[in-house]
């Protein structure tokens, strides 16, 4: 089957039409994420990000449905009250960009969503709004850094969980200055272009060193990919598995990483592997074999208790680049 953007939108429309036959409280539905871009596929796989807005309180906030092995629907359900103060969504580095894209609308009652879009779009790209959006992400990243600096001793597994959350937030503190926040799968594919726009392409290498102190190559990723795959499968069977790691989304990560490695972009596969394995390891905390595998993978990346202070210092310097860029914007535009 040839997967095109048009086909993905068709699947989304069919989902919305089915929901409209079952529910009478749906106000609007719109697309977000990679399906709004010209190239939503990596390794022949993608998900279809969709938001459905309800008049009544939805029974679940997020659901994932399998369309095929390569495609899943990732649906957020919002109560209409979420949009009461819709102008605040200008500061949302994910949803705000989708609400500025009029091609995203799949269903709209009485032009309600068009009204919301008009309010969000106004001044969305103004220096003041871009600065505020970037500042919010940078502050979140800095708060995570402060937690890492806390003298309270954390178990190393807890520390690594917090550390990689901080690294992801710090990368997006750079990225959102020039666009939407980067997703797990595309983080290392798209980050270099965002850093270059700031005149700081060298940050790409610094980000890689935050994720792995050891050199990353095809061999190391191919060695650990089956072990990672096993961790995702184990986490996907748990009753408390979050939507992000459900079996319907497994190919979204595994096949995409395989394609990155095969295409010569092994470094780009590192972040989705680390980030999803981190989440799976947290779910599998009572499984000694899974914990041992995760710790051995970290050893392969040379992320250890012995060098955690150095990594915290590196993260501090990396995050300073976002803060300096935001300060420069503030001074340039008199914000």
VENHU-V14773 format. One record per pair of residues at least 12 apart in sequence whose ideal C-beta (glycine too) atoms are under 10 Angstrom apart, sorted by the first residue. I is the first residue (numbers start at 0). J is the second residue. D is the distance in whole Angstrom. If there is no record, write none. Layout:
I|J|D, I|J|D
This chain:
0|43|10, 0|67|7, 0|69|8, 0|70|9, 1|43|10, 2|39|9, 2|40|6, 2|43|7, 2|44|9, 2|45|7, 2|66|10, 2|67|9, 2|69|7, 2|70|7, 3|39|9, 3|40|9, 4|33|9, 4|34|7, 4|35|9, 4|36|8, 4|37|7, 4|38|9, 4|39|6, 4|40|9, 4|45|9, 6|47|10, 6|66|10, 6|70|9, 7|30|9, 7|33|9, 7|34|5, 7|39|6, 7|40|9, 7|45|7, 7|46|9, 7|47|5, 7|66|9, 7|70|7, 7|72|10, 8|30|7, 8|34|7, 8|35|10, 8|47|8, 8|102|9, 8|103|10, 8|105|8, 9|47|10, 10|34|9, 10|47|6, 10|49|10, 10|64|10, 10|66|5, 10|67|9, 10|70|7, 10|71|10, 10|72|7, 11|28|8, 11|29|9, 11|30|6, 11|34|7, 11|47|5, 11|48|9, 11|49|5, 11|66|10, 11|72|7, 11|74|9, 11|105|6, 12|28|9, 12|30|10, 12|49|10, 12|105|6, 12|106|9, 13|66|9, 13|72|10, 14|28|8, 14|47|8, 14|49|7, 14|51|9, 14|64|7, 14|66|9, 14|72|6, 14|74|7, 14|105|9, 15|27|10, 15|28|5, 15|29|10, 15|30|10, 15|49|8, 15|51|7, 15|74|10, 15|105|5, 15|106|5, 16|28|10, 16|105|9, 16|106|9, 18|49|10, 18|51|7, 18|53|10, 18|74|9, 18|76|10, 18|106|9, 19|51|10, 19|106|7, 22|51|9, 22|53|7, 22|54|9, 22|55|9, 22|57|9, 23|54|9, 23|55|9, 24|52|9, 24|53|5, 24|54|4, 24|55|4, 24|56|9, 24|57|9, 24|78|10, 24|79|9, 25|51|6, 25|52|7, 25|53|6, 25|54|8, 25|55|9, 25|57|10, 25|76|10, 25|79|10, 25|106|7, 25|108|8, 26|51|9, 26|52|5, 26|53|7, 26|54|6, 26|55|10, 26|77|9, 26|78|10, 26|79|5, 26|82|9, 26|106|8, 26|107|8, 26|108|5, 26|109|9, 26|111|6, 26|112|8, 26|115|10, 27|50|8, 27|51|8, 27|52|4, 27|53|9, 27|77|9, 27|79|9, 27|82|9, 27|104|7, 27|105|8, 27|106|6, 27|107|5, 27|108|6, 27|109|10, 27|110|10, 27|111|6, 27|112|4, 27|113|9, 27|115|8, 27|116|10, 28|49|6, 28|50|7, 28|51|5, 28|52|7, 28|74|9, 28|103|9, 28|104|8, 28|105|5, 28|106|4, 28|107|8, 28|108|10, 28|112|8, 29|48|10, 29|49|7, 29|50|5, 29|51|9, 29|52|8, 29|94|10, 29|97|6, 29|98|8, 29|100|8, 29|101|10, 29|102|9, 29|103|4, 29|104|5, 29|105|6, 29|106|8, 29|107|8, 29|112|6, 29|115|9, 29|116|9, 30|47|7, 30|48|7, 30|49|6, 30|50|8, 30|97|7, 30|100|8, 30|102|8, 30|103|5, 30|104|8, 30|105|6, 31|47|9, 31|48|4, 31|49|7, 31|50|6, 31|73|9, 31|75|8, 31|93|7, 31|94|6, 31|96|8, 31|97|4, 31|98|9, 31|100|9, 31|103|7, 31|179|9, 32|45|9, 32|46|7, 32|47|8, 32|48|3, 32|49|9, 32|50|10, 32|73|8, 32|93|8, 32|96|10, 32|97|7, 32|103|10, 32|179|9, 32|182|7, 32|185|10, 33|45|6, 33|46|8, 33|47|9, 33|48|7, 33|182|7, 33|184|8, 33|185|7, 34|46|8, 34|47|5, 34|48|6, 34|49|8, 34|97|10, 34|103|9, 35|48|8, 35|96|8, 35|97|7, 35|100|6, 35|102|7, 35|103|6, 35|179|10, 36|185|10, 38|185|10, 39|70|10, 40|69|8, 40|70|9, 40|255|9, 40|258|9, 41|184|6, 41|185|8, 41|188|8, 41|251|9, 41|252|10, 41|254|8, 41|255|4, 41|256|9, 41|257|10, 41|258|6, 41|259|7, 41|262|9, 41|264|10, 41|267|9, 41|268|10, 41|271|9, 42|69|8, 42|184|10, 42|250|8, 42|251|9, 42|252|10, 42|253|9, 42|254|4, 42|255|4, 42|256|8, 42|257|6, 42|258|3, 42|259|7, 42|260|10, 42|261|8, 42|262|9, 42|268|10, 43|68|10, 43|69|5, 43|70|9, 43|250|9, 43|254|7, 43|255|9, 43|258|7, 44|67|9, 44|68|8, 44|69|5, 44|70|7, 44|71|9, 44|184|9, 44|248|9, 44|249|10, 44|250|5, 44|251|5, 44|252|8, 44|253|9, 44|254|5, 44|255|5, 44|257|10, 44|258|8, 45|66|10, 45|69|7, 45|70|6, 45|71|8, 45|73|10, 45|184|9, 45|250|10, 45|251|7, 45|255|8, 46|63|8, 46|64|10, 46|66|9, 46|69|10, 46|70|7, 46|71|5, 46|72|7, 46|73|5, 46|74|10, 46|182|10, 46|184|9, 46|247|9, 46|248|7, 46|250|10, 46|251|5, 47|64|9, 47|66|7, 47|70|7, 47|71|7, 47|72|5, 47|73|7, 47|74|8, 48|71|10, 48|72|9, 48|73|5, 48|74|8, 48|75|8, 48|93|9, 48|97|8, 48|103|10, 48|182|9, 49|62|10, 49|64|10, 49|72|6, 49|73|7, 49|74|5, 49|75|7, 49|76|10, 49|97|10, 49|103|10, 49|105|8, 50|74|8, 50|75|5, 50|76|8, 50|77|6, 50|81|9, 50|94|7, 50|97|8, 50|98|9, 50|103|9, 50|105|9, 50|112|10, 51|74|6, 51|75|7, 51|76|5, 51|77|7, 51|105|9, 51|106|8, 52|75|9, 52|76|8, 52|77|5, 52|78|8, 52|79|6, 52|80|10, 52|81|8, 52|82|7, 52|106|9, 52|107|9, 52|108|9, 52|111|8, 52|112|7, 52|115|9, 53|76|6, 53|77|7, 53|78|6, 53|79|7, 53|80|10, 53|81|10, 54|78|8, 54|79|5, 54|80|10, 54|108|9, 55|78|8, 55|79|9, 56|76|9, 56|78|5, 56|79|10, 56|80|9, 57|74|10, 57|75|9, 57|76|4, 57|77|7, 57|78|6, 58|76|8, 59|74|9, 59|75|10, 59|76|6, 59|242|9, 60|74|10, 60|75|7, 60|76|6, 60|77|8, 60|78|9, 60|242|9, 61|73|7, 61|74|7, 61|75|5, 61|76|7, 61|241|9, 61|242|5, 61|243|9, 62|74|5, 62|75|9, 62|76|7, 62|242|7, 62|245|9, 62|247|10, 63|241|10, 63|242|5, 63|243|8, 63|244|9, 63|245|5, 63|246|9, 63|247|5, 63|248|6, 63|251|10, 64|245|9, 64|247|7, 65|245|9, 65|246|8, 65|247|4, 65|248|9, 65|249|10, 65|250|10, 66|247|8, 67|247|10, 67|250|9, 68|247|9, 68|249|9, 68|250|5, 68|251|10, 68|254|9, 69|250|6, 69|251|8, 69|254|7, 69|255|10, 70|247|9, 70|250|9, 70|251|8, 71|242|10, 71|245|8, 71|246|9, 71|247|4, 71|248|5, 71|249|9, 71|250|8, 71|251|6, 72|247|8, 73|242|7, 73|243|8, 73|245|9, 73|247|9, 73|248|7, 73|251|9, 74|242|9, 75|94|9, 75|242|9, 77|94|9, 79|111|8, 79|115|10, 81|94|10, 82|98|9, 82|111|9, 82|112|9, 82|114|9, 82|115|5, 82|118|9, 82|119|9, 84|118|10, 85|98|8, 85|112|10, 85|114|8, 85|115|5, 85|116|9, 85|117|9, 85|118|5, 85|119|6, 86|115|9, 86|118|5, 86|119|7, 86|121|8, 86|122|9, 86|123|10, 86|128|10, 87|118|10, 87|119|9, 88|115|8, 88|116|10, 88|118|8, 88|119|5, 88|123|9, 89|118|9, 89|119|6, 89|120|8, 89|121|8, 89|122|7, 89|123|5, 89|124|9, 89|125|9, 89|127|10, 89|128|5, 89|129|10, 89|131|8, 89|132|7, 90|119|10, 90|123|10, 90|128|7, 90|129|10, 90|131|6, 90|132|5, 90|133|10, 90|134|9, 90|135|6, 90|136|9, 90|175|10, 91|119|9, 91|132|8, 91|135|9, 91|179|9, 91|180|9, 92|132|6, 92|133|8, 92|135|8, 92|136|6, 92|171|7, 92|172|10, 92|174|8, 92|175|4, 92|178|9, 92|179|6, 92|180|4, 92|181|9, 93|171|10, 93|175|9, 93|179|6, 93|180|5, 93|181|10, 93|182|8, 94|119|9, 94|179|9, 94|180|10, 95|119|6, 95|120|9, 95|123|7, 95|128|9, 95|132|7, 95|175|10, 95|179|8, 95|180|10, 96|119|9, 96|123|8, 96|124|10, 96|132|10, 96|175|10, 96|178|8, 96|179|4, 96|180|9, 97|116|9, 97|119|9, 97|179|8, 98|112|8, 98|115|7, 98|116|5, 98|117|10, 98|118|9, 98|119|4, 98|120|7, 98|123|8, 99|116|7, 99|117|10, 99|119|6, 99|120|5, 99|121|10, 99|123|5, 99|124|8, 99|179|10, 100|116|8, 100|120|9, 101|113|8, 101|116|6, 101|117|10, 101|120|9, 103|116|8, 104|116|8, 125|332|9, 125|334|10, 126|328|6, 126|329|9, 126|331|8, 126|332|4, 126|333|9, 126|334|7, 127|328|10, 127|329|10, 127|332|7, 127|333|10, 127|334|6, 129|175|8, 129|176|7, 129|177|9, 129|178|10, 129|325|9, 129|328|7, 129|332|9, 129|334|10, 130|176|9, 130|324|10, 130|325|6, 130|326|10, 130|328|5, 130|329|6, 130|331|10, 130|332|7, 130|334|5, 131|325|10, 131|334|8, 132|175|6, 132|176|8, 132|179|10, 132|180|9, 133|171|9, 133|172|7, 133|173|9, 133|174|9, 133|175|5, 133|176|5, 133|177|9, 133|321|7, 133|322|10, 133|324|8, 133|325|5, 133|328|8, 133|329|10, 134|172|9, 134|175|10, 134|176|10, 134|321|9, 134|322|9, 134|325|6, 134|326|10, 134|328|9, 134|329|9, 134|334|10, 135|172|9, 135|175|9, 136|168|7, 136|169|9, 136|170|10, 136|171|5, 136|172|5, 136|173|9, 136|174|8, 136|175|5, 136|176|9, 136|180|7, 136|321|8, 136|325|10, 137|168|9, 137|169|8, 137|171|9, 137|172|4, 137|173|9, 137|175|9, 137|176|9, 137|318|7, 137|319|10, 137|320|10, 137|321|5, 137|322|6, 137|324|9, 137|325|6, 138|168|10, 138|172|9, 138|322|9, 138|325|10, 139|164|10, 139|165|9, 139|168|5, 139|169|10, 139|171|9, 139|172|8, 140|164|9, 140|165|6, 140|166|9, 140|167|9, 140|168|4, 140|169|4, 140|170|8, 140|171|7, 140|172|5, 140|173|9, 140|314|9, 140|317|9, 140|318|6, 140|321|7, 140|322|9, 141|165|9, 141|168|9, 141|169|8, 141|172|8, 141|315|9, 141|318|6, 141|319|10, 141|321|9, 141|322|8, 142|165|9, 142|168|9, 143|161|7, 143|162|9, 143|163|10, 143|164|6, 143|165|4, 143|166|9, 143|167|9, 143|168|6, 143|169|8, 143|314|9, 143|318|9, 144|161|10, 144|162|9, 144|165|6, 144|166|10, 144|168|9, 144|169|7, 144|311|7, 144|314|6, 144|315|6, 144|317|10, 144|318|6, 145|165|9, 146|158|10, 146|161|6, 146|162|10, 146|164|9, 146|165|8, 147|161|6, 147|162|6, 147|164|9, 147|165|6, 147|307|8, 147|308|10, 147|310|9, 147|311|5, 147|314|7, 147|315|9, 148|308|10, 148|311|6, 148|312|10, 148|314|10, 148|315|8, 149|161|10, 153|307|10, 155|294|8, 155|297|9, 155|302|10, 155|303|8, 155|304|5, 155|307|8, 156|277|10, 156|280|7, 156|281|8, 156|284|7, 156|290|7, 156|293|8, 156|294|8, 156|297|9, 157|281|9, 157|284|10, 158|302|10, 158|304|8, 158|307|6, 158|310|10, 158|311|10, 159|273|10, 159|277|7, 159|280|8, 159|281|10, 159|293|8, 159|294|9, 159|297|6, 159|300|10, 159|302|7, 159|303|9, 159|304|10, 159|307|8, 159|310|10, 160|277|6, 160|278|9, 160|280|8, 160|281|6, 160|284|10, 161|277|10, 162|209|9, 162|210|10, 162|277|9, 162|302|8, 162|307|7, 162|310|7, 162|311|8, 162|314|8, 163|209|9, 163|210|8, 163|270|9, 163|273|6, 163|274|6, 163|276|9, 163|277|5, 163|278|9, 163|297|10, 163|302|9, 164|274|9, 164|277|8, 164|278|10, 165|209|9, 165|310|10, 165|311|9, 165|314|6, 165|317|10, 165|318|8, 166|186|10, 166|206|8, 166|209|5, 166|210|6, 166|270|9, 166|273|9, 166|274|9, 166|310|9, 166|313|10, 166|314|6, 166|317|8, 166|318|10, 167|180|10, 167|181|9, 167|183|8, 167|186|7, 167|206|10, 167|209|10, 167|210|9, 167|270|8, 167|273|9, 167|274|6, 167|277|9, 168|180|9, 168|314|10, 168|318|9, 168|321|10, 169|202|10, 169|205|10, 169|206|8, 169|209|8, 169|314|6, 169|315|9, 169|317|6, 169|318|5, 169|319|10, 169|320|9, 169|321|7, 170|186|6, 170|187|9, 170|190|6, 170|193|9, 170|194|9, 170|202|9, 170|203|10, 170|206|6, 170|209|8, 170|210|9, 170|270|8, 170|317|8, 170|318|10, 170|321|9, 171|186|8, 171|190|9, 171|193|9, 171|321|9, 172|317|9, 172|318|6, 172|320|9, 172|321|4, 172|322|8, 172|324|9, 172|325|8, 173|190|7, 173|193|6, 173|194|6, 173|196|10, 173|197|7, 173|199|8, 173|202|6, 173|203|10, 173|205|10, 173|206|8, 173|317|8, 173|318|9, 173|320|6, 173|321|5, 173|324|8, 174|186|8, 174|189|7, 174|190|6, 174|192|9, 174|193|4, 174|194|8, 174|196|10, 174|197|10, 174|321|9, 175|193|8, 175|321|9, 176|193|7, 176|194|10, 176|196|8, 176|197|6, 176|321|7, 176|324|6, 176|325|7, 176|328|8, 177|192|8, 177|193|5, 177|194|9, 177|195|9, 177|196|4, 177|197|7, 177|324|10, 178|192|9, 178|193|6, 178|196|8, 179|193|10, 181|193|7, 181|270|9, 182|270|10, 182|271|9, 182|274|10, 183|243|8, 183|251|10, 183|252|8, 183|270|7, 183|271|5, 183|272|10, 183|273|9, 183|274|5, 183|275|7, 183|278|9, 184|251|7, 184|252|7, 184|255|6, 184|256|8, 184|259|9, 184|267|9, 184|268|9, 184|270|8, 184|271|5, 184|274|9, 184|275|9, 185|255|9, 185|267|8, 185|270|9, 185|271|9, 186|206|8, 186|210|9, 186|267|8, 186|269|9, 186|270|4, 186|271|7, 186|273|10, 186|274|8, 187|203|8, 187|206|7, 187|207|7, 187|210|8, 187|215|10, 187|259|9, 187|264|8, 187|265|10, 187|266|6, 187|267|4, 187|268|8, 187|269|6, 187|270|5, 187|271|8, 188|255|10, 188|259|7, 188|264|7, 188|266|9, 188|267|5, 188|268|9, 188|270|9, 188|271|10, 189|267|9, 190|202|8, 190|203|6, 190|206|6, 190|207|9, 190|267|9, 190|270|9, 191|203|5, 191|204|10, 191|206|9, 191|267|10, 194|206|8, 194|320|9, 197|320|8, 197|321|9, 197|323|10, 197|324|5, 197|327|9, 198|324|9, 199|320|6, 199|321|10, 199|323|9, 199|324|8, 201|320|9, 202|317|7, 202|320|6, 202|321|9, 203|266|9, 204|266|10, 205|313|7, 205|314|10, 205|316|8, 205|317|5, 205|320|8, 206|266|10, 206|269|10, 206|270|9, 206|313|10, 206|314|10, 206|317|7, 207|266|6, 207|267|10, 207|269|7, 207|270|9, 208|301|10, 208|310|9, 208|313|7, 208|317|9, 209|302|9, 209|310|7, 209|313|6, 209|314|6, 209|316|10, 209|317|6, 209|318|10, 210|266|9, 210|269|6, 210|270|6, 210|272|10, 210|273|6, 210|274|9, 210|300|7, 210|302|8, 210|310|10, 211|266|9, 211|269|6, 211|270|10, 211|273|8, 211|297|9, 211|299|8, 211|300|4, 211|301|7, 211|302|7, 212|300|7, 212|301|4, 212|302|7, 212|303|9, 212|306|7, 212|309|9, 212|310|8, 212|313|9, 213|298|9, 213|299|7, 213|300|5, 213|301|4, 213|302|9, 214|266|10, 214|301|9, 215|265|6, 215|266|5, 215|267|10, 215|268|9, 215|269|5, 215|299|10, 215|300|8, 216|260|9, 216|265|6, 216|266|9, 217|260|5, 217|261|8, 217|263|8, 217|264|10, 217|265|5, 217|268|9, 218|260|10, 218|265|9, 219|265|8, 219|269|9, 219|296|9, 219|299|6, 219|300|9, 220|256|7, 220|257|9, 220|259|9, 220|260|5, 220|265|5, 220|266|9, 220|268|6, 220|269|7, 220|272|7, 220|299|10, 221|257|9, 221|260|7, 221|261|10, 221|265|9, 221|268|10, 222|296|10, 222|299|8, 223|272|7, 223|276|9, 223|292|9, 223|295|9, 223|296|5, 223|299|7, 223|300|9, 224|253|8, 224|256|7, 224|257|7, 224|260|8, 224|268|8, 224|272|7, 225|253|10, 226|276|9, 226|289|9, 226|292|5, 226|293|9, 226|295|8, 226|296|7, 227|252|9, 227|253|8, 227|256|8, 227|271|10, 227|272|5, 227|273|9, 227|275|8, 227|276|5, 227|279|8, 227|292|9, 227|293|9, 227|296|7, 228|249|8, 228|252|9, 228|253|6, 228|256|10, 228|257|10, 228|272|10, 228|276|10, 229|279|9, 229|288|9, 229|289|8, 229|292|8, 230|244|9, 230|272|10, 230|275|8, 230|276|6, 230|277|10, 230|278|9, 230|279|4, 230|280|7, 230|282|9, 230|283|7, 230|286|9, 230|288|10, 230|289|6, 230|290|10, 230|292|7, 230|293|7, 230|296|9, 231|244|6, 231|245|10, 231|246|8, 231|248|9, 231|249|6, 231|252|7, 231|253|7, 231|272|10, 231|275|6, 231|276|8, 231|278|9, 231|279|6, 232|244|10, 232|246|8, 232|249|7, 232|253|10, 232|279|9, 233|279|7, 233|282|8, 233|283|6, 233|286|7, 233|288|9, 233|289|6, 233|292|10, 234|246|10, 234|249|10, 234|275|9, 234|276|9, 234|278|7, 234|279|4, 234|280|8, 234|281|9, 234|282|5, 234|283|6, 234|286|10, 234|289|8, 235|247|9, 235|248|9, 235|249|7, 235|279|8, 235|282|9, 237|279|9, 237|282|6, 237|283|8, 237|286|10, 239|282|7, 240|278|10, 240|279|9, 240|282|7, 241|278|7, 241|279|10, 241|281|10, 241|282|8, 243|274|10, 243|275|8, 243|278|7, 243|279|10, 244|275|7, 244|278|6, 244|279|6, 244|282|7, 248|275|9, 249|275|9, 251|271|9, 251|275|10, 252|268|9, 252|271|5, 252|272|8, 252|274|9, 252|275|5, 252|276|10, 253|268|10, 253|271|9, 253|272|9, 253|275|9, 255|267|9, 255|268|8, 255|271|7, 256|268|4, 256|269|9, 256|270|9, 256|271|6, 256|272|6, 256|275|9, 259|271|8, 259|272|10, 260|272|10, 269|300|8, 272|296|9, 273|296|8, 273|297|9, 273|300|8, 273|302|9, 276|289|10, 276|292|9, 276|293|6, 276|296|7, 276|297|9, 277|293|8, 277|297|10, 279|293|8, 280|292|8, 280|293|4, 280|294|9, 280|296|9, 280|297|9, 281|293|9
